């Protein structure tokens, strides 16, 4: 085997659960895997390393960093030609960095006949330090809830920090369920500023810990409304649950900082529910069936707002070998 193509999912991160920490655990989160947008990357052994097809210099730099990490850890001497056929835009709420890291690292290791789980690989490339949703989305897709991290002195995490600066291992998975195929998300991406790196760290420092009562309400909502709705395929209650999430805990802070609350409310009126993925600026609207999705997309097109019709993914990353 001299070449491999890997196609990743993306993901929506609906909310972190506990950024209060009083009971000794923080983070936790829930989200869903999407078929698109995605990374599709062709990797082959070559005489020298080449990276082609990316329109983002940060993706180029990220790939070089991943290559260096994997080659150094496993003393790999081969060089690779890496061609990006499609890519996920960075820092807009689709979890691009985790998918790119796992895609490149997984493909290189498979070509070298080193077989590790996505969880093990994520630990090596230091992804998932706040949320395990992206790692599990890569592994198997679906609707996912993770357990977060132990919190306190000498624990997994001692402070409230985002994945980008966390050395914690990826959060393990509490729940994973196939997501209904006919529940389609229309994702709108406006032209507001992106929040990541230092700005993200400062927000965690400023607003954490959040109010414990909000965490309790969010946990109740997740356990007794959102999870049952996925299992019972009850789109009305699932959408209502997502709408309520926007007004609780750290998600409420993210929505307020984004300045997109009115837009989220607007999209909720023409869908089963709308919300902000991570810090945004991606706003999702939940629809049922392609006709409904196209109606919402046309509404956004008329306003000249960039959007994606995003199908749920229940399989995870896909590899083709050559």
N, C-alpha and C positions, 0 to 999 in steps of 0.2 A: 504494500500500500504506500503510494507516493503522494497522494493528494486527497483532500477532503473538502466538502462543502458543508457548512453549518448554517442553519436558518434558525434564528432565535424568535421567541415571542417578545412582546413588550408587556407592561403591566400598568394597571391603575392602582394606586395606593389610597384606599378610602380614608383611613385614619390610623394614627397611633392611638393606643388604648390608655396607657397609664404613664403620664409624665408628672406624677405626684410623688410616688415612691415610698409612701408612709408604711406600706406593708412589706417592704423589702424586695420589690421587683419593679422594673420600669420598662418602657417601650411596649412591646406587644403591638400587633397591628393586624389589619385585614385588608385584602385587596383581591384583584382578579387578573388573570393572565389573558392577553389579547394576541390574536394572530398577526395583527398589523397595528402600527408600523413595526418593522423588524430589521434586524441585521441579517443579510445573506452574504456570507464571506467564503471565498474559495482560497484554500491554502495548499501550497505544494512545496515540496523540497526544491531548493535552488542553489546555485553557486554563491549567490550573495543575497542578503535581505533586501526586499523591495516591498513597499506598501503603496498600492494603487487604488484609485477609485474614491477615496474619501474627499469630501468637500470641506472638512473641518480640521484645522491644524491641531486642535486639542485631541481629536480622535487619533490622529497620526502619532502624537506624543504619547497618548495612552497605550497604544499598541506597542510602541518601542519599550515602554516601561514593563508591560506584561511579558513581552519576550525576554527581556533582561532578567526578570524575576524567575521565570520558569527555567530558562537555560542555566542560570547560575545554580539554582537549587538542585537540578538533576544532572548537571554537568553535560548538557546537550551541546554538541559541536555543529550540528546541521544548521544551515541557513534556510530561509523560507521566502517565497513570494506570496504576498497576501493581497488579495484583490477584493475590495468591497463592492458588491453588486447593489446593495441597498443599505441604508443606515437609519438609525433612530436619532432624531434631533436631541442634542444634549440639554439637560437642565430645564425641561419643560413639563415633567411629570410622568414620563413613560418609563423611567428606570433604565436609561440607556447605558450608564456606566457599568452597572452590574452585568447586563447582558453582553456588552462588549468584552469585559474581562473574562467572563465565563466562556464565551465563544472562542476567543483566541487561545486561552489556556487549555481548554478541553481539546480543541482540535490538534494543537501541538503535541499534547501528551498522548493522544490516540495515535498520531503518526509515529511517535516514539515507542508505542506499545507499553505505555504507562497508564494504567487504568485506575482512576480515582472517581469518587462520587462528586457531584456538584458541590455538596457541602464541604468536602475536603479541599476542593479547588478554591472555593470562596474563602476558606480560612487562609490559604496560602497567599492569595492576591488581596486579602483584607477587604472583602466586601461583606455586606450584611451586618455590620456592627450595630445598627439600630433596628433594622427590619429584616426578617427572613423571607419576605414575600417574593422578592426578585429571584432569589436563589431557588426557591421551590417552583416558581413559575418556569424557570429554565429547565428544571428537572422533570416536571410533570404537568404543568399548566393547572387550570382549575381555579376555583374560589378557595382562598387560603387564609387561615388565621395562625399567627405565630405566638409563642409564649413569652417573648421579650427576654430580659436578662436580670439576673440577681443584682441587687443594688445595695450599696453601702460599703463600709470600710473593708478592704481586702476581698471584695466581691468582683464579679465580672465587670461591672461598671461602678465607678465611684462618683461620677458626675453626669449631668444631662448633656449629651453631645450627639450630633448627627453621625451617620455612617461614614461620611467623608473624612472624619478625623478620629474615628473609633477603632481601637485594636481588638475589641470584643469579637468573639466568634459569632458566626451567623446565628440568629435566633432559631431555635428548633420549632417544629411545626406541631400545632395542637390539632388542627382540623384542615382537611382538604376534601373538596367535593366537586364533581363535574358541574360546570355552570351551564344553565339551559342555552342551547344553541340559538334559540329564537330571540334571546335577550341581547340586543345589539346596542352598543354605545356609540353615540355621535360625539366626537371629541373636538372641541373648539380651542384654537390656540390664538390668542390675541397678541398684540405687539407691546405688552407691558414688560417691565424689567424682570429678569430672572433672579431667583434667590438661591445661592449656593456658596460653598466655601466659607470665607470669613463672615459674610453677611448672615449665613445660616447659623453659624456658631454663635454669633452675637444674639440672635433671636432666642436660641435655646437658653443662653445665659440670662437674658432679660426676663423671660416669661415663665421659666420653670423654677420651682414646682408649680403646676397648675392646681386649681381647686379640687380637693378630694371628692366633693359632691358631684362634680362634673364627671369624674372618672367612674364613680359608682353608677351614675345614670347611663353613661355610655356602655358600661359593661352589661347592665341590665338590658339595654336596647339591643346589643349585639347578641346576647344569649337567648333572649326571649322573643325577638322580632326578626332580626336580620338572618340569623342562622336557620331558624325554622322556615323562613320564606324561601331560602335557597333549596332546602331539602324538599319542601312541598311545592316548589315552582309557583310561588305566589308573588307575582311581579308587583302588584299593588302595594302589599306590605313591605316588600323589599325596597321599592322606590321611596315609600314614606319613611322607612328607616334611614335611608341615605340622606334624605332631606333633613331629618332631625339631627343627624351626625354633624352637620355644618354649624350647629349652634352650641356644640359641646367641647370642652377641654381644649387641647392643643389645636384641633381642627378649626375651632372658632377663631383662634388667634391667627392661624394661617389665612383663613378667609378674610379677616379684617385687614391684615397686612397687604394682601393681594389687591384689595380695592375692587374685587369682582363680585361682591355679594349681590348687588342689583342684577348683574348679568346672570348669576346662578339662579336667582329667583325668577327671572324672565324665562330661562330655559325650563325650569320646573313646571311652568304653566303649559308647556307644549310637549311634555314628556312625563314619564312615570316618576321622575326625580332627577335632580342634577346636583353636582358637587365639584369640589376642587380636588385634583389628584396631587398628593404631596403638597409642595408649596406652589404648585402651578407653574406657569400660567395655564396649563391644560385644565379646561372645565369639561366635564362629561355630562351627557344627557342620556338617560336610560330609555330605550325604545323597545317595542315588541314587533318583530318582523321587519322585512326589508322596506316595505311601503312606508311604514311609520318613520323608519330611519331616514329614508330619502326625503320625506317631508321636512324633517328637522334640518337635514343638511341643506336643502333648498332655502329654508328660512335664513340660515347662516350665510349661504352664498349671496343672497340678495343684500345682505349687510356687508358683503365683502370681507367676511371673517373666515380665515383658513380653518378647514375642518377635515376630519377623517371619519369614515364609517368603519367602526372597529368591531370585528367579530370576536367572540370569546374563543379562547384556546384551551383545550383540555388534554393536550399531549406534551407540551414542552418543546424543547429544542429538537431539531431534526438534522440528522447527519447522513450524508451520502459519501460513499467511499469510491476511490478510483485507483 
